[in-house]
């Protein structure tokens, strides 16, 4: 953890890597050791703390209480000897002092590499900061240009992501990266699981996704088809053309990620509340619910107009929980922030003391906390009472949420364009409710950004008061919605002069253009008895035609499935072959998973699902209906889907809310629906797993006696419906 030699110092060796790249990157530290150490550590320790570490070396020995080697990959291999002191903290103070010096040395290392990348390679530097090392990760996150976390270690925990992103945001980092998608699911990781992991990372502050991973796909030494498989069939995912989704869905997902990332790089993120936290070592089991870092000592940690980080996240309050640990420097900074007007909320009582070998420091913290609790702008609340206190202080979130589910949000403000970006992720089942924004956003024009297609469209229904803008939202589980709030005059396609403030359930969509104005899509799914109308912002009411005049929704039946089987080549050693393919045809009265079709139970590949329907629709229900257009709805996408109507490709569907207006593709008479649905490769690979060899050995799952995952669900499932609608022009 000292300065590294510079191999490119000589002029003839210098390379301008910035021509072809942007970032130099360091992966996680996977070093094994007994105790982390450098030759200069004892001297650094003596200078920092004023006493010799040598007397306490036995305490540093790796054990179950104080692991000081690799806290992840050596977690379950403690040393043979462990020393515990007969002190009130069992030696924790000495451990914390030691780890603090490790952090200092590691910071020197990161700064040296960062400077080298910038000055010699003309690149920014990214690293998975202190990953696996026995130190507080948050302390050194601000050092690198693009700090990177990992979904595997953080376990899809939003709180863990916010712990990581907090110090990065306060330090003004524009990119917070994530190595995304490593799970115990090789060849069996569906996109819906990846979308869940990405959604949680994004609302946790991540705005760069690097997928894990991609392997060499050619022939390999003593390795059979499907080829070299990193981590020996234990870890996802192997993205290549040996996956049926490679040409049938992956690009849609990647484009969705790209557009989400784009919105999360615009302007500056604003975050409602910071939560103080201090630990001496960060590992997967120790992530608490928190958003902010360490001792609040980086350059962005200033207070102005009652907010922390005025040029960045603008935290409106700082929460200190009773189960957190307070350092002396943290206490000094918090006391200063309170003096400068930042609300400090002590939740559940006073926090604990971060142990140090310096007894006078512990006494100073204890006395300082008592004094802090009675200071101006400091509020003591019961555990669970933070939200109530924030409201009492007149503080409201950037996006107020009212829902019957669980929605998580991000908010960004771009001062150069005046556009605000709201992202809402549904971390629950299907739910509905409202979001409310205040401030300057309430006077702007709300627009939906469809991250799956890139389309922008004005919001039809919302309500504006003197104080806020509120709009209704309905989300499917795992769905991400992006709404921008733009100053008037920015939308090239024009802006509506009016909008709805209330619409009945039979209005299932609306479009806008400058020529026709608003066109509401009215379906036959309202009440048979209740009179329905649209309430406009101009205070006009638009009476709906009797919705029964519109044809009723109907399900598609009598599907034909052509299953394209992807299997191993006849010569199993021919690892470079994508797959040996053949087709089987199946007539389906209902749509069920391949696991429920005997011949397809162990199959993987592509499903070509086709069905037909008549247009205009015939009589369905009580009335002879007509229609101007229709939506198609797929209630459940297990992995991916690509849709064509009468041979025309429909733009990518939102895999979490798969529906589309197909009106422009319809023709009189018989209409054909073709859905191409890829599977993962796991079910087939699972069926031949004992025949596979990986560098001369059985797959690791078998060689190490690990549990083999079961059959996965694949294909097109549940009823697919057509929802006709009538157009209602609103001017």
Residue, then its C-alpha position, 0 to 999 in steps of 0.5 A: x500500500x505504498x507508491x507503485x513504480x511507473x512502468x510508463x515513465x520513459x517518454x518512448x513508452x508513453x501511450x495516449x490511451x485516451x484516443x481509444x478509451x476513457x477509463x483505466x480499471x482495477x477489479x476487486x482485490x482477490x488477495x489472500x493473506x493472514x494479516x494485511x501489512x506493508x513494511x512502512x505500516x508500523x512507522x505510519x502507525x506510530x506517527x498517526x497515533x503516538x504509540x507502537x503497534x508492535x505490542x498489539x500484533x497478536x491482536x491483529x491475527x486473523x480470527x472470527x472476531x477481527x478478520x484482518x485479511x480478505x474479509x470476503x473470500x477468507x471469511x470462513x477460514x479463520x486463523x488457528x490463533x486468535x488474541x482477544x484483550x481483557x478490555x471493555x472493547x476486547x481490543x477493538x480500539x487497536x484494531x480500528x487504529x490499525x485499519x485506519x492506517x491501512x486506509x491511509x496507505x491504501x489511499x496513497x496507492x489509489x491516488x498514485x494509480x489515479x495520477x498515473x492513469x491521468x498523466x501517463x495514459x490520459x485516462x480516468x481511473x476506476x476501481x472497486x474501492x477496498x473490495x474485500x479489504x479490512x477497511x471502511x470502503x466509504x473513506x476512499x471512494x472519493x479518491x478515484x474518478x469512477x468508483x465501482x461497486x458490484x451487484x454480487x457483493x452488495x446483494x441487490x441491497x438499495x441501502x448498500x448501494x446508497x452507502x457506496x454512492x453517498x460519499x461519491x455524490x458528496x465528492x461530485x463524482x459524475x460516474x458511479x459504476x457497477x459490475x452487474x449481474x454476477x449470480x449463481x446462475x450460469x446459462x440460466x440468468x433471465x433478463x427479468x432478474x437482470x432488470x430487477x438487479x439493475x433497477x435496484x442499483x440505479x435507485x441506489x445511485x449507480x449510473x454506469x453498468x458493466x455486465x458480468x461477463x463475456x467469455x471466449x467462445x472458440x475451441x479451448x483446451x480439453x473443453x467441450x461445447x458450449x466452450x470455455x465457461x468462466x467460474x465453471x458453470x457456477x456464475x452468470x452470465x455468458x453473453x455470446x451468440x451461443x445464447x438464443x437471446x443474443x440476436x433476439x432481445x439482448x440488444x433491446x435490454x442493452x439499449x434500455x440500460x443505455x437510455x437509463x444511464x443517459x438520464x442518470x448522467x444528466x445534471x446533478x443528483x439531488x438526494x433528500x437525506x444523509x445518514x451518518x455511518x462509520x465502520x472500520x471494515x465493510x463487507x457484505x454482511x455489514x451494510x446497514x441502512x444508510x446513505x452517507x459516509x464516514x467522517x464527512x470530511x471530503x471537499x463536498x461536505x459543506x453546508x449552505x442554505x441549510x443543505x449539505x453538499x450545496x453543489x451536489x446532492x443538497x441533503x436536506x438533513x443528516x440522520x444519526x441512528x443510535x446503532x451507528x458509531x461516532x468518531x471525534x472528527x465526525x462529531x466535530x463536523x456534525x456540530x459545525x453543520x448544525x451551527x451552519x443551519x443543517x437539521x441534525x436528527x438523532x434517531x432512537x437515542x445517542x449513537x455509540x462511540x467508535x472505539x479507539x485506543x485513545x481513551x481521552x478521545x472516547x471521553x471527548x466523544x461521549x461528552x460531545x454527544x451529550x452537548x450536541x443533543x441539546x444544541x440548536x438544529x439538533x432533534x432527538x426522535x424515537x426510532x421510526x420517527x424520522x419521517x414525522x420530524x422531517x415533515x414537522x420541519x417543513x422538509x419534503x422529498x424531491x419526489x413525494x410518493x403515495x402508492x399501494x406498493x413500494x416505489x423507489x426514486x431518483x431526482x436529477x436537475x440539469x441547470x444548463x437545460x432547465x430539465x429535471x429528471x424523475x425516475x421511479x422503480x417499482x420494487x413490489x408487485x403491480x401498484x398504483x398511486x401518485x407522485x408529486x413534485x414541487x418547486x420550479x418543476x411544478x411549472x414545467x411540462x411533464x414528458x414520459x421518456x420510454x427507455x425501451x424505444x427512446x420515444x418521448x411523449x407528453x403526459x396526458x393526466x396531471x394536476x397543478x396547484x399553486x404549490x405542486x404538480x401531481x400525476x397518477x402512476x401505475x407500475x408493474x412489478x420491476x418496472x422503471x418509469x422516467x418522467x422529465x419536467x421541461x421548461x416550456x418551449x423546449x419540445x420540438x414537436x410542440x406542447x399541449x395547451x391543455x391536459x386532463x386532470x382526471x380521466x376514467x379507467x376506460x381511457x387506456x392511453x393518449x397521443x398528442x400532435x400539433x395538428x390533431x391535439x390530444x387523441x384519447x384511446x377509449x376502450x370497452x372496460x369502463x362501468x356499464x352504468x356510470x357516466x364517464x367524462x374527462x376533466x380538462x385543465x381548462x375546466x372543460x368536461x369531455x363526455x365519453x361516447x358510450x364505451x360499449x360501442x367499442x369492441x370488447x377486449x379478447x384473448x388470442x387462442x389456438x397458438x402454434x409454437x415452432x420450437x427451434x432446439x439449440x443442442x450440442x454438436x454431434x462432436x461434443x469437442x467442437x466447442x466453437x459451434x454455436x448450436x446444432x438446431x432442429x425444429x418441432x411444431x406444437x399446437x397450443x390451446x393455452x400458453x404454458x412454460x416449456x417445462x410443462x410440455x414433455x418434449x420441451x422440458x429439457x429443451x433450450x432455443x427459440x420459440x416462434x409463437x404465431x396466432x391470428x385474429x380478425x380485424x375489425x373484430x367481430x361481436x364480442x360481448x353484449x354489443x356489436x363493437x367498432x374500433x379505431x385501433x388496438x393494443x396487444x398485451x403480454x402479461x408476463x415475459x419470462x426472459x425476452x420477446x420480439x414482436x411482429x404484426x403482419x410481418x412488421x417489427x413492433x418497437x421493443x416492448x417493455x419486458x416488465x409491462x409488455x404492451x404496444x399500440x399495434x393500430x398502424x400494423x392492422x389490416x382488414x381481414x386476418x392479422x398474424x401475430x408472431x412473437x419470437x421468444x428466446x429461452x436461456x440455455x440452462x435447461x438443455x445444458x443441465x440435461x447433458x451436464x455430466x457429459x461436459x468437460x471444462x479444461x479436462x474436468x467435470x463442471x464445477x457444480x458437479x466436481x465440487x458437489x454443489x447443488x445443481x439448479x432445477x429446471x427453469x421456466x421458459x417460453x410464452x405464458x399466460x393469456x395474450x389479449x387484444x384491447x380495441x379502442x376508439x379515438x376521441x379527439x380533444x382540442 
